[in-house]
Amino acid sequence: MTDPDFSASGPFGGFGPEDLLACYARGVFPMAEARDDPRVFIIEPEQRGVIPLDAFHIPSRLRRTVRGEPFEVRVDTAFEAVLDGCAAAQGPDREDTWINGPIRRLYAALFAMGFVHSIECWRDERLVGGLYGVSLGGAFFGESMFSRERDASKVALVHLVARLRKGGWTLLDAQFLTDHLSQFGAVETPQAAYLERLQPALSVRPEQSALCAPLTGAEAVALASAWSIGIREDGSLSSSFRG
């Protein structure tokens, strides 16, 4: 289901970042038909992709990769560059994207307001992958990801989930279910059921500092896995499998 486009000239022609936050709070989100199409549509899918934070699956090879720390993971240091990466064509499987000019300006405004965050993978001071999304209450709405090196966006996703779990977020919205996300345990849920999960999540007040907290690869794997995480008196992590 889509609503009519809200603006052909950008978010400052009557639809601003506060309006976009209100859209997320009622379970809808913006998309454009193509990068060069100035129209933006408000989308309400019948089925919603969700990554359960308490059942996130890390494939064994990726688990080893994250622990090996092939990338330096940073948070919120190069949002515009992450947006550029997500908006760029990425081979024959993704020749165009839905991030147009008005959407860029909206998310840039939300980033300045502290509602949008980027998880970035760097190698030798070069951005090689990452993702960004919107944080509202205890819900995080994953928007887009990109990779210039193998597994970079996947490593960013593991680090995102680790931080969300550590900080007390309760919902990770993926918008649409894809084969790529299914490997991490993503599921599809009817929009009505999604809204029932969204409303209590919006009232949660997570620990925002957890998003930017430094984590080793091993810590990220432990926190992101379907394990029960505890903190010992000396500050180290303890964990036990929950099933």
N, C-alpha and C positions, 0 to 999 in steps of 0.2 A: 504494500500500500504506500502511495506517495501523496504528499500534499503539494499544492502548486509551488513553483519556485518563489522564494521570498525576495530575491533581488537579482537584477541583471547587471548591477554596477558595483556590487561589493557590500560588505556588512555595514558600512556606514551610511547606507541609503535607507535606513529604517529598521534594520535588523542588526543588532550588535551582540557583543559577547555575552551580556547578561541574558539575552533572548536565547542564545545557544545553550547556556547552562540550564535554562528552563526546559528546553527540548530534551536534554539528557535526563532531567528529573522526571519527565513524563514518558520516558522510554523510547524516544525517537532520536534520529541523528541525521546530519547533513551528508549529501553526496552530490557530485557533479557527474554528468554523463561522460565528460572527457576533460583532460587538462586544459584544452583551449576553448571549452564551452563556458561562457560566463554565468550560465544559470546554475542555481543551487537548489536541490530538491530535499525536502524533509522526508525521510524514509521510516516506515514502520513495518518491518517484515512480519509475516505470519509466524515464522519460526526464527528463534534467536540462538546464535552461537554463544556458548558460555564455557569458560575454562574453570572447572571446579577447583578452588584453591586448596581444598582438603583432599583432592584426589589427583593432583598434578603428576603426570608420568614423565619421567626423563629416560629416554632410550639409553641403553647401556653404553653405546659408543659416545653419545653426547655427554653422558655423565663423566666419562674419562676425559673428554675434551675440556669440559668446564673446569674440572679439577686441575688439568694441566695448565690452565691460565694462558692460552695463546694470545689473548688480547688484554689490554688494559681497559677495564670497564669504568666509565665515568657517567655521571648523572647531571643533566641540565647544564652542560658546559658548551654545547654547540647545537642548540635546538634548531636554528635556521638551517644548518648543514644537514641535520637529520631530516628535516622537512624536504630539503632539496633531494636527498637520496630517495625518500619515499615517493616523491613526485616524478622522478625520472623513470624512463623506460628501462626495463631490466630483462632484455632478451625477448625471444619470440613468445614466451609464456606470459609476458606482461609488457606489451608494447605501448600501452597507454595507462593512465591512472585517473582517479577521480578527484585529485587535488588540483583545483584551479585557483585563480587569483583571489576571489572572494573568500574561499575556504582558507587559504594561506593567511590572509589578514585576520580572519576570525581567530584562528589558533594562535597566531602571534600575539594577539591581544590577550587571549586567555593565558598564554605562557607568562606574559608580563604581570598578570594578576595572580599568578601562582597556582592556577588550576590545571595547567598542562605540564607534563614532564617528559623528558627524553632520557632513554637509557642508551648509552653509546659504547661501541667497541672500537678501540684504537689499536693500531700497530705502527710503531715507529713514527708517532705523531701524525698518523694519517687515519682519518675516520673510515672504517671498513665495513660498518654495519650498525644497525640500531633500530629503535622503535620509539614511538611516542604515543601518548594517550592522555585522556582527561581524568582527573581525580575529583570526585564529588562525594563528600561524606566518606562512607566506607566502600564505595563503588569505584572501580577503575575501568574506564572504557578504552580498550586498546583500539587505536585508530589505524596504524599502518607500520610496516617494518620493511627493511631492505638489507641486502647483503652485497658486499663487493668481494668478500672472501668467504670460503666455505664455513658454514656454521655460525657466522657472525650474528645474524639475527636470532638464531636459536639460543646462543649464549646470552644475548641480551634478554630474551624472554625468560630464561631460567633465573637470571639476576632480578628481573622485575618481580617474578612470583616470589622469590625469596624475600624481597623487601616488603611486598604486600603482606605476606604471612607474618613477618616479624613485626610489622607495624599495626596489624589488626584489621586490615581491609577484609571484607567478607564476600565481595563479588568482583569477578573479572569478566567483563563483557567482551566478547570477540566479534559481535555483530552477526557474522555469518559463519556457519560451519564449513570448513574446507578439509580436504585430505591432509594438507600440511598440518593443520591444527589438531586433527583427530589423533595424531601420534602422541600428543601430549595429554590426551584424555578429554579433549573438548567434546561437548555434547550439544545437541540441538533441543531446545525447549520451546513449547508454544509461547507466543507473546504474552498471553494472559498469565501463564505461570511465571514467566520472566518478571512481569510487573509485580507479582506477589513477592518475589525475592528482592526486587529493586527497592521498594519502599522502605523496608526495615534497614536495608544497607545504607540508604541515604542519611539515616539518623545516627549512624555510627561515627564516632570521632577518632579516627586512627592516629597513631603517632607519626606525624608528617616527617619527622627527622629520619625515620627508618628508610625513606626513599634514597636519601643521600649518604647513608651510613656506609663506610667502606666494608667490603666483604671479600674474603679470599674465595677462590673457586670452590674449595672444600666446604666452606661455610654456606655458600650459595646453594650447593647441591643438597646439603643437609636441611637447610631451611625450606627449600622449594619442594622437597620430596614429601610423599604422604607419610610423614613421620611426625611423632609428637616431639616438639622441641622444648627443652628446658634450659635454664641458665644456672650453672653451678655457682657456688659462693665466690669462686675465684674468677668468675666472669666467662668461663669457657662453656661451650655448648655440650649438652647431653641430649641424646635422642633415643627413641624407641619406636619400633614400627607399629602402626595402628591398623594395618590391614589394607 
